[in-house]
Amino acid sequence: MKKPELLVTPSSVDDIERLSEAGADAFLVGEEHFGLRLAGEFKREDVKESIKIAHAKNKKVYVAMNALYHNDRVEDLADYIAFLQLVEADAIVFGDPAVLMTVKEVAPNMKLHWNTETTATNWYTCNYWGRKGAKRAVLAREINLDAVLETKEHAEVEIEVQIHGMTSMFQSKRMLIGNYYRYQGKNLKIERHGKEEALYLYDPERDNRYPIFEDVNGTHIMSPNDICMIDELDELLDAEIDSVKIEGILKSPDYNEKVVSLYRKAIDVYTENPDEYFNIKDNLYAEIEAIQPKNRKLDTGFFFKETVY
């Protein structure tokens, strides 16, 4: 049985070493100007250093360029893509055709992973982008397990699936938090309210807290719960999903390191001895549950139900 790649989103260059030791196979990094909802801001020197560290350990580094590009930002693409080719990034994650077209001009040998967050919902669409040049499709978080397995069965490209962490529920290009504070007279100017401020929208009816933050791409509202599939990996592994992702945004390095090590164990045990996996999977789940941040429950996202919100 082929093991899937274990992909992680680090928050800093320092995380690359420790997450590698914990069992990560690949990392997704980037900077806000080009990528959406990153666990950490990686400027060019950080990207270069991350690739150097990862490659020394036989790991891969993918760079996020999946932001929503307006005309004034398209002109920045070629220079950044040329830089990524120079530092030997393993792939670029994109959603906008402008990135694909620029890669073909500037770095035609660069691998591409198609990720629009929400529209990879069927295998026809995945294969469409594969025939345009993408080597991988990142499936939407809003499809169930049966759809994931059917897509993998018919896909002509690699398939990536998120198996742990929070997901995005909403994005607006507007700075909604800053505008709200300005409306209240609390700020003299609109200011960004980033991930470090731990702001939430509270739904008293469901007792849910939705993390909300702003960056150069606007305002982001995240899911109230974390996906956790550590005790439900068997069908994904049997289907030989190519890459499984742990989303580390808004989590501490210690938390991410522990979670990566537990998923590493789960994947290794199942591929070598499935019966043993079924013996330990409840304990693995309990270990994650024990370190979950307060007020963030674990669930299985959309894998086993049509809606979670």
ABEGO torsion letter per residue (X at the ends): XBBBBBBBBBABAAAAAAAAAAGBABBBBEBAAABBGBABBBBAAAAAAAAAAAAAAGBBBBBBAABBBBAAAAAAAAAAAAAAAAAGBABBBBABAAAAAAAAAABAABBBBBBAGAABABAAAAAAAAAAGBABBBBBAABBAAAAAAAAAABABBBBBBABEBBBABBBABBAAAAAAAAAGABABBBBBBAAAGBBBBBAAAGBBBBBBBBAAEBBBBBABBBBAAAAAAAAAAAGBABBBBBABGBBAAAAAAAAAAAAAAAAAAAABAAAAAAAAAAAAAAAAAABBBGBBBBAEAAABABAX
